[in-house]
């Protein structure tokens, strides 16, 4: 058995020029946070606002709401996973895993290495994750990247198939 890298690591080496990893932009959250904090500070330091209790309460509440919303947005943006994009088409790559029982290992390996993913729909699915087909598919169906794993150990190399070189019909 050959030593293959897991698809999640190998994908960056194989298609380094074609795949981009992007995180969410925290600019909106930071802007909301700063505006909220400025409103809170303005209530305390601007005399005209401080003298009108109704206006002060409204601006203080608005500032707190904006600051909290901005803080939540920033936390979500920094804690979310980075998305993968296929640069030639600009479409997002999504990761799928399909589990099969161990007796069907050879059939799964043959289907995945040949790019005939439609054949996987004819193989009985497993209740346990003995053998898993890992598939990264672009949202425009322009490219797929596949590999078969057994207990986190790769059984096949990572394969990349461009549009027209694979069949997927209704699997994902």
N, C-alpha and C positions, 0 to 999 in steps of 0.2 A: 504494500500500500504506500502510495506517495504521500509526501508531506505537503498539503495545500494550505494556503492561508484562508482564514474565515472570510466570507464575502464582505462583511462589514468593515474589515481592514483592507482587503485586497482591492476593493472598488476604487479607492483613491489612487492606488498605484497603477491599476490597469487603464483607467480612463481619467487620468489627472487633468488633462486639458479639456475634457468634456463635462466634468462634474464640478459643480460649485456648491459650497455649503454656506447657507445664509441664516443669520439670526434675525429676529424681529428688531426693528428700529425703536429704541426707547425715547425718541425725541418728543413724541406726543405726551407721553407720561411725564417726562421731565418738565415740559412746558406747563402742563396742568399743575404740577407740584409747585413750580416757581410762582405762577400766577396766584395760586391759593395762598401761598406764604406771603406774597406781597400784599394781598388784600387784608390778611390778618395783621400785618405790620402797619398798614395804612390806618386801620381803625385806631391803633394806639398812638400814632405819632402825628396824624393830621387833625388839627383842632376842630375844623368844621365838621368832620365826620364824628369825632368823639363827643361833640356837644349834642348832636341829634341822636338820641338813643335808639330810635327805630331804625334809622339808616345804619347805625353802627352794628346793631344786632343782625340786620339783613346781610351786610357785608361780611361780618364775622362768620355767619353761617355759610354763606357762599364760599368764603375762603377755606373754611374747614372741609366742606364737601369737595371742592376742587383739589385741595391738597391730599385728601384721602384717596380720591379717585386717581390722581396722578401717582401716588405712592403704590397703590394696588397695580396699576398698569405697568409701572417700572419693574415691580417684583415679578409680574407675569412674564414680561419681555425678557428679563434676565434669567428666569428659571426655565423657560420653555426650551425644548430641544431645537437644534438647528435643522432646517429643512434642506433637502438636497434638490438641486436643479440640474437638468440636462441642458447645457449651454447652447448647443446648436438649435434647439427648438424653444428653449426658455421654459419648458414644462417641468412641473414638479415630479420628483421620483418618490413613489410610495413603496413601502416595504410590506410584503405579505409573507406569511408562513402557512404551509399546509402540511398537516401531520398525516403520516401513513404508518401502518403496522410494519414491523421488521421483515416479515416474509416477502414483502413487495419491494425490497430495496433495489434489486437489479432493474425492475421495470421502471421505477422512479428515476434511477440514475440514467437509464437509456433515454427516457422521455426528456429529461432536463438537458442532457448534453447535446441532444439532437435539435433542441428548440421546439419540439412538438409538445407544447404544454397542454394542448387540447387532449392529448392521450392521458394526462393525469386525471381528467374527470372520469375516466373509465376504471381507474384503480380505486379499490375501496379505501376510504379514509380511516385513519386510526383514532382510537379513543385516547391513546397515549402518544407522546411525542417521540417515539422510537426513532423514526426517520422523518426528517422535515425537509421539504423543498422550500428554500428561501428565494423569493423573487422580488426584485426591484423593478417596478414598471412605471414608465412615464405616463402622465395623465393623458397625453395625446396618442398613446400606443405607438410611439416612434421608436422606442428602444426598451429592451428588457435585459436584466442581468440576473443570472440564476446560479444556484449551487445547491447541492444536497448535503445535509448534515445529519450525523447520527451522534446523539449525546454531545453536541457542541464540537464534534470532530468532523472536518470536511471529508466527504467521500469523493467529491468531484472537484475539478478546478472551477474557478469563477468564469462563467461564459457570458459574453455580451452578444446580443442579437439585435441588429438594426431592423427597421421596418421592412416587412416582406420576407425576412429570413426566419420567422417563427410563426407558430399558430397558437392562439390562446382561446379562441371562441368560447365565450361564456364561463371560463374558469374563474376569473377574478372580476 
